Amino acid sequence: MINHISRAARPGFSPGLRRLSDLRASEHVPESPASPRLTEQASLYVHWPYCLRRCTYCNFNKYIPKENNDDVMTKCLQTEAETLLQLSQVSCVTSVFFGGGTPSLAPPSTIAKILETVSKQANLSDEAEVTLEVNPTPVAMSKLKDYRHAGVSRFSIGVQSLQDEDLRSLGRDHSALEALQTLGEARRLCPGGVSVDIMFGRPGQTTESWRRELSEMLRVCDDHVSLYQLTLERGTGLFKQVHCGQVTMPSEEMTAEMYQCARETLQQHGFQQYEVSNFAKNNSESRHNVSYWKGEQYIGVGPGAHGRFVPLGEGGVAREARTQTLEPDVWIREVQQRGHGTRRRIRLGHLELLEEVLVMGMRMTKGINHKHWEGFSPELSLHEIFGASPVVQELLHSGHLILDDRGLRCSWDGLALLDSILPVLLVEMDKQIFPKAAS
């Protein structure tokens, strides 16, 4: 069973995606040259770190503000976006995603100012996807129209549950009715551009109750649904409650049943699964998240944000994994002092880049096609890396994996076992790449 947690589409190997391999040091393998196709455009992730309260299950980088510093945070987000866009020298920003934290706490003027800054540094077309995560409270609902006017073209609504008791136990600050009202208003303002987050594997939940809840949600949702399996994270309130025996989580077998139940139910309602956790109809896939899964460049702005891009502005030739300073107050000082709050930079070697392309690409139902893989690995094809492997052959014969003229992908059944398939693929790729690197 594949594991998910809320907001699984976080950039990089942040809390939203469990790291499945220990990457080798980049100096052991040759670097992949920066091709124009891979460096002239990027998506942009903007992190708003503040929340009014902390949910019992959440271990994301979020903070309860002691005072209102929206103006300072806005200016610093603008400054860092400007600095990193200049550093990347991208000519086009394909999408912008405002996540958090609770970005729907930010003033609509913040969104407008950041988008204006981006537009001054790179082409941000009127057709670019601009997503805002929304906590479905009455206050957030009252600002949706202003967010739309500020440039938001897609809303991601954190419904999580339609059971008020579960929402309270999760520490959410909205009711099921408020979530439905917010969803309705978002659909009115942005028809076809609204995504719903809903969580399964909650304490006390059963497969049958999940089926009923999902059916209820599908009667009112728009064209995109993101499923998240609730997972226990150390240091959270929920972890302590489970550890003390106050609440009981569903078994792995039951959560696996819930996942398959959701896949079947969504398919029956016309939704096509295009990624492990994501389903869409009427061509409403999240273009921003697809860019992550295709291994394209992305720039992370804000406290704790992750990025993957080539710093052409300082003569860089290889993609770097970058992480911004976590603590908002420290990050603000760093941005004011030097224009950005980058805390960690790691140059990605060729093998590291291929590992990320493989791990992310296999999350999609379409998998990785040959032409896409060749853009990152011109020296070794998918067939050359995996075709002769006995252990991969077993996965092919069992029907969990498909390697054909289209490329490499999981079958319907295999996608639910991705966590066990990926380590096998990573090991086989390492075996093929390292002899090539040593020669």
Secondary structure as UniProt FT lines:
FT   TURN            8..9
FT   TURN            12..13
FT   TURN            15..16
FT   HELIX           26..28
FT   HELIX           36..39
FT   STRAND          41..48
FT   TURN            56..57
FT   HELIX           70..88
FT   STRAND          92..100
FT   HELIX           103..105
FT   HELIX           108..121
FT   TURN            126..127
FT   STRAND          129..134
FT   HELIX           138..150
FT   STRAND          154..160
FT   HELIX           164..169
FT   TURN            170..171
FT   HELIX           176..189
FT   TURN            191..192
FT   STRAND          194..200
FT   TURN            203..204
FT   HELIX           207..218
FT   TURN            219..220
FT   STRAND          224..229
FT   TURN            234..235
FT   HELIX           237..243
FT   TURN            244..245
FT   HELIX           252..268
FT   TURN            269..270
FT   STRAND          272..275
FT   TURN            276..277
FT   STRAND          278..280
FT   TURN            282..283
FT   HELIX           287..293
FT   TURN            294..295
FT   STRAND          298..301
FT   TURN            303..304
FT   STRAND          306..309
FT   HELIX           312..314
FT   STRAND          320..324
FT   HELIX           328..338
FT   STRAND          342..347
FT   HELIX           350..361
FT   TURN            362..363
FT   TURN            365..366
FT   STRAND          368..369
FT   HELIX           370..376
FT   HELIX           382..386
FT   TURN            387..388
FT   HELIX           390..398
FT   STRAND          401..403
FT   STRAND          407..410
FT   HELIX           412..415
FT   TURN            416..417
FT   HELIX           418..438
//
